Amino acid sequence: MVREGQPQDREKAVWWSQVRFWSAAVISIALLSACFIVSCVVTYHLTYGKTGQRLSELHTRHSGLTCFREGTSMRGNVWACCPCAWKSFGSSCYFISTKQNFWSKSEQNCVAMGAHLVVINTEAEQNFLVQQLNESLSYFLGLSDTQGNDNWQWIDQTPYKENVRVWHQNEPNFSAEECASIVFWENRGWAWSDVFCDTKRNSVCEMKKI
């Protein structure tokens, strides 16, 4: 009788072994799925929560937004928005101020709108901007040399690149002129010039699209 029961015992042992294996596999898959879902939910809320917060902040500062379809992704169309009356280029929005102020006050006005004085990173960006400007005016940039030692720095800490220095000939030329403006000179076109920070000029604000 003992020998006859041994195959049944082995079959039961194999069966329980398989049951334990598949139970563990199912539990592991369930846990991994739960972790994946939680990760997706957290990522969604972090990403779209920040976007929503940014939209809310902009709505408190601006009367409306203009949105553009800029391409497609795996989730569908990709949209980006700028406040109304702002210009769109690349990943940024630009506001051309019609009021003249000192450099510091111009930066404060930009910050109040959720932006900063413009930082020019490429010649393409500058070429776009000058098409929006009035040749009879000059505009503060987010570029300054606060120590007067030719150590120019962008307001957002963007590195001051050698290949995107679009100064007029012989500019900058005076250490006491610690702020930069973009200005049109006859027969020379648009380029940068160092100016006194406490002179009143127009300005250009820049913010990232949302």
HELIX and SHEET records of a PDB file:
HELIX    1   1 VAL A    2  ARG A   61  1                                  60    
HELIX    2   2 TRP A  103  ALA A  112  1                                  10    
HELIX    3   3 GLU A  123  VAL A  130  1                                   8    
HELIX    4   4 GLU A  162  VAL A  164  5                                   3    
SHEET    1   A 2 LEU A  65  SER A  73  0                                        
SHEET    2   A 2 GLY A  76  PRO A  83 -1                                        
SHEET    1   B 4 LYS A  87  PHE A  89  0                                        
SHEET    2   B 4 SER A  92  ILE A  96 -1                                        
SHEET    3   B 4 ASN A 202  LYS A 208 -1                                        
SHEET    4   B 4 HIS A 116  LEU A 117 -1                                        
SHEET    1   C 5 LYS A  87  PHE A  89  0                                        
SHEET    2   C 5 SER A  92  ILE A  96 -1                                        
SHEET    3   C 5 ASN A 202  LYS A 208 -1                                        
SHEET    4   C 5 SER A 138  SER A 144  1                                        
SHEET    5   C 5 GLN A 153  TRP A 154 -1                                        
SHEET    1   D 6 LYS A  87  PHE A  89  0                                        
SHEET    2   D 6 SER A  92  ILE A  96 -1                                        
SHEET    3   D 6 ASN A 202  LYS A 208 -1                                        
SHEET    4   D 6 SER A 138  SER A 144  1                                        
SHEET    5   D 6 CYS A 179  TRP A 185 -1                                        
SHEET    6   D 6 GLY A 189  VAL A 195 -1                                        
END                                                                             
